[in-house]
Structure formats: C-alpha cells, structure tokens
Amino acid sequence: HRDVAHKNVMLRWDGAIKLLDFGLVKRLDGPSLTREGFVKGTVDYMSPEQLRGEPLDARSDVFSLGLMLYELVQGAPIAGRADPTPPGRRASLPPIGARVKGLPAGLEQLLAKALEPNRDARTATARDFSRELSRCCADLLWEPEQIAAHLQALFGHERAEMEKMVAALVPDEVSHPNGRPLDAAEKRTDLVTPEQIRAALAAGPLPDDTAAATELKTAEEIEAALGVRPQPTTDPLMPPAEPAPRAPIGLFIGLVGAIVAVGTLLWWLSR
C-alpha cells in the first residue's frame, strides 16, 4: 500500500474498517506507478527502507501498522515537538511497556517485532501481525457491532444532521431505478449498489435531452469545444519527464541542400 497511516483508515457506521487511498500502491501485475528512489507517502509512518527510497514489500506496511498501534496504545503521536524525527529514522523506539503500564503479555514483543528497523527480522505479513495481535489481546478486540455502537454514541447526532442535509439536497424528482420516487430512508449517504446500476441500465436509454448532457466525449471533441488543448497533469512530487528528442530538422535541410549543390556542380563540370 505504501501509505498506511491513521488518515487512511476509516470506520464505517456498521463497524467495518476500511483502508483507503491506494494512490501509491505498487501494482503486482505491471510496472510501478512510482519511480524507485523517490519517496512518497506519510513520512511519520514510513518504514526505514521506504525513507531510503528502496524497493518495498509487505513488511513496509507492517512497520506502518506497528507505528499506528504504538500510537493508539500510548494515546499520542510518536513524532512531536520534543522530537520531530520520523520513527523510521530512529535506531529504535522505547518499549511500549515503558510508556503504558498494565498491557497484555505479548503486546510489547508484538510491537518490537513489527517495528524492527531490519526488515529481515520484522513480522513478515499483515496476516501474521493480525494473528499475533489476536493471540495476545483477544479480550480487548472489539467486534464490528461494538464499534458501530461506539460510533453511534459518539457521533449519532452529527450523523443524523448530516443525513438530513443530504436528504434535502436530493431533489424529489429523482427516482429509484425501478421507477418509484425515493423515500426518506433512501435519501441517505449509502452508495449505489451494483444491482441498482444494472436495473437502471436495463430500463433502456435515457431521454434524448438527458443523453446529450451525459454523452461521453473524445479528447478531440473536448479540445474542439474548449478551443484549447488541455495541458497534461503533472505530479509535483515526481521528477519532470524527459523531453522527447526533437528531430534535427535544420541538419537534415542543410544536408539536402549540400547534396543538391554538389550534384549541380558535378553536372556543370561534366559538361
């Protein structure tokens, strides 16, 4: 993933936990979307090898998970004003047992292994990390239902206000794919399901006036409508692409001219 950090871990209202933002993920079936030697991600949660710009594997994400758990247990960030050095740059972190008393047996060893600067000595995969965490902290881990109840207790009022706002933004004329108007329960923040998309597609083409507004355009049509050629987007964190080599037009024209001149001279001399 390359960017496992608190900001990219979200809790859904039903208690499911989602890892977001796969913008830096390395494709397993093709070339990497980033270049080796260039560091991208959240510095405070990077592994030592990621900070060095080295090729990465699953153990880098395990280090990031270990940092997240360390911060959650101690209730504060590791890097701060007193010491802003990223954890991945440090020789080691203090044992979590020295920061928090009364922890389950095995948690300190779990974190120490996940936060090994030498990845060859580190926990190999997130699955192994999860299994070890379940063994040493089974009594403390919450089920999704408990997470959902906790979120509702903390943010129930905000959720209700948000859903009222979203419902007010949905016009009454918007219909369910089967043709009936949306009721209040459906004017929520839930995502459209694949079944709803299939039902909408099976209902036939959109009216002509609507279809014209949603018709896909080719790049050439967009350029013609705008009157300008869109500029390619660039990533400010990536080095600029090498400019395409230009054909030596001037040299080619000069060479042709020289050949014509020599040919003409030889023709006159032969006469």
C-alpha angles and dihedrals in degrees: 000000000000096000107062104156140133091265091061098047113085134182118222120216091251091056098259115141118222131193109213140187108051091177093121098040116132112235113235094203100046147012121318118265089223131051124251112251095032117100120219129167139056107327098207091059100040123118119239091254092051091052088052091053094242126150109279138218136177093291090071090062090048089057090051091049090051091053091050092050092046090055093045092052095047092040096228140075118270096222113056144137093294091055117003093177109127110248090238089063094053125092090232143329125247112264108270088233089066090057101040126031127213098032121158116271110263098027093097091051091046092055094042090055094045091049097049108140088214104069092203087069094041129100104280104220142011088245090060089047091052093049093050091048091051091051096052101033105028093130092055100048116102128223118231090257091058091048090050092050091049092050091049091051092050102037106015094116093048090048092052092049091048093051091049089054093048092047090052091053093055109087117232092237092065108108138205113251089256091059103256121117119263114260125217094266091057094050090081136110096269118127122249110262125230088245091059091050092050091048091051092050092047090054090074136248123332121255114280096253092050094043091055091056094049100038113128116244130212121236090253092052091050091050091050092049093048095041090223136080110248114242116239115252117246132201110234090207093056124077114255115270117256110262115250111256113256121230111251093244095162092051091048093051091047092050092050091049092051092050091051092048093050091046092051091049092050091049092054092046092051090057 
